[in-house]
Amino acid sequence: MIPASSLRRLGNSDLRITPIGFGAWAVGGPWQFGWSTQDDTESVAAIHRALELGVNWIDTAAIYGLGHSEEVVARALASWKGPRPYVFTKCGMIWDEKGTVDYSLRAPSIRREIEASLRRLKTDVIDLYQIHWPADALEETLEGWAELAKLKAEGKLRWIGASNFSAEELRQAHAVAPITSLQPPYSLIRRDIEAEVLPTAQELGIGVIVYSPMGSGLLTGAMTQERAAALPADDWRKKSDAFQEPKLSANLALAERLKAVGARHGRSAGETAVAWTLRHPAVTGAILGARSAKQVDGVFGGANFRLTPAEIAEIEQA
């Protein structure tokens, strides 16, 4: 169980979140950037198991499964008997009736998105609403951010955040309205945010919840060259450079180092990978995806696991 003493305040909000949250990307099922076919009953069981372990927030997005992930989250919460967790979702990625994905941060589009998300999630207010990706033009990004601030003032959103923003985009948006949180990718195989983004978030008092701390499965210790080769054609990882040679072998070798360090504490490679991200003072929490209750049990123990400075150095030297 995750102890109440581990709760962390997220940025400028009144949200006190567990160090790990449930990521609902994969439970959305197949779409352009999906994780292949997924059973909804397994998804609900995974969410319930995470909540049983004390996780108090779920991160989803309208685009995951073209709305289906939000619907699955609502289904899981409708049958959950414990305290209701915080629900975070995102806007900016849209789709048409053919399932073609597009991007828009224009104010009217965002208003349509928030109303649709409220319906799918079966709620009147969203705890944290995030811009999924910045627009190519800064002007459009700031238009979208200003609209989120209006929606917050109207009471539809409790807090507002960003995802995948650069340091400069954070500064520009923060000048329009305070940013509660940033959601960037961060793991041992994606460390680029350490140079500018994380320091900027710390300077501005922005909470950081990182996604893909286990490298989308590469750092769990369960991935192999054979499993990577056998990924379904509709799994987005099939086309990722990180799952192809020569990067695949290097990433799997790093997973073996994580496995060795974690084994000393009875922890998995995935839990060790998560603990590594949580060691950074700018990081408030990490998002962990799972497609079954069994997967939850395999990786969600990282919330209470802390690495020593010597272990961190050992891992990073790999």
BELCORWO-V428448 format. One line per field, one symbol per residue. phi: phi as a letter, one per 20 degrees, with the letter a starting at -180 (. if undefined). A space follows every 10 residues. Layout:
phi=???
This chain:
phi=.efffefcfe leeeeddffc ceedffffnf agdedmfcef ffffffffff ffeogcbcdc agffmlnfgf ffgfffffde eegfffcdbb codcbdfenf eccbdfgfff ffffffffff elbdbdfbdc ffbfffeggf gfffffffff ffffnecebc bcbmefffff fffffebgef bcddfbafdb dffffcffff fffemefcde dlfdmlofde nefcfffffe gffeegfgde gfddfefgff ffffffffff ffgfdmdeff ffffgfffff feeebcedeb dbfffgfece fffdecefgf ffffffff
